Amino acid sequence: QVQLVESGGGLVQAGGSLRLSCAASGRTFGTYAMSWFRRAPGKEREFVAAISRGGGNTYYADSVKGRFTISRDNAKNTVYLQMNSLEPEDTAVYYCAAGVVWNYYSDSAYAYWGQGTQVTVSS
């Protein structure tokens, strides 16, 4: 069992930056792939970024490639999402997820989810 707690969301102007953190409980953090998904108002949850267990491989949605960076610190049981050049279209609730995955891009591949943190980008 893994419990995930996101933090770092907030209100930022377009062009600004935020860094999201997701702290995981338990001693098995390093056995899970980690990801970030988001859900904008009136839209379905969508993939944002993922990182492999050891951190050697990362995956991004086309809409955030070059602006967002996912990283992890297995010693701290934490995964991060550095978001730069934020756009109003990035406004959403951001969710952290963990799992032993076969498809990094699919939300059904992740067994554990956090409660989410709100990110609002004003124009």
Beta strands, then each sheet from edge to edge (+ up, - down):
strand 1: 4-7
strand 2: 10-13
strand 3: 18-24
strand 4: 33-39
strand 5: 46-51
strand 6: 58-60
strand 7: 68-73
strand 8: 78-83
strand 9: 92-99
strand 10: 112-113
strand 11: 117-122
sheet 1: 1+ 3- 8+ 7-
sheet 2: 2+ 11+ 9- 4+ 5- 6+
sheet 3: 2+ 11+ 9- 10+
end
